[in-house]
Amino acid sequence: MSKSTRDEFTGLNPMHTTMQMFSPSKLLVESATMIFIMSFALLILTIMVWKGATLSPELTAALMIGLFVTFLVAVRQYASFR
């Protein structure tokens, strides 16, 4: 919610309080996005380390590409919030 809108709705109006409570801030969205993307990347990395020797070369290549794409999306998401 922008500062002008926030200044306009000062007081104890339950509707506006609810809107401010449930409208995510930029920092919250950025943090949640990065946590989700990094946890997905760690999951792929863990699977590759745990099952790496038994995976076929095609699946290993697909996981490597998935890991690369995950980090690419993470960087683009992080840059879009800046």
N, C-alpha and C positions, 0 to 999 in steps of 0.2 A: 504494500500500500504506500503510495507516495506521501511525502511530507505535507503537501498542501491538503490532501484528503484527510490525513491524520489530524492536522490542525483544525480542519473544519468539523470533525466529529469528536471533539473533546467532550467529556462528560461520562455519565454512567448509563448510556443507552445500551441495553442488552444486545440489540442487533449489531451495532457497530463493534462492540466488544467481541462478539462471536466472530465477526468477519476478520478482525485483527488477529484473533487467536488461531484461526484456521487458514489464513492466507500465509503461505510459507515465505520466509525471507530469502533473499538471494544467497546468503551464506549457508542457510540450512539446505537449500536445494543443491548447491555446489558440493557440500560435504556429503550428502546422501548419495549423490551421483558418483562421486569419487570412491566412496566406501563400497558401493555395489560393484563398480567396475574393477576395483582392486581385489575384492573378494573373489570375483569370477576368474581373474587372472591367476590368483593364488590357487584356486581349485584346479585349473588346467595344469599349472606347474606341478602341483602335488600329484595329480594323476600321471603326469609324464615321468616324474621321479619314481613313483611307486610301481607303476606297470611298464616302465620304459623298455626293459629288456624283453618283455613278452609281446609288445605291440608290433604290428606289421609296419613296414616302412611307409605305406600309404597313410595309415592312421597317425603315425608319428608326424609325418609332414602336415597332415590336416590339423593336428593339435598345435604345431609350431605356427602355422598360418593363423589359427584361432587366437593364439597368444599374441602374435604381432598385431592382429586387427583389434584385439582388446586394448592393448596399450595405445594404438593409434586413436581409437575412439576416446580413451581416457584423456589423452592430450588435447584432442579437439574439443571435448566437453569442458575441460578445464580452461582452455583458451577462450571459449565462447562466453564464459562468465566473467572474464577479465576485461 
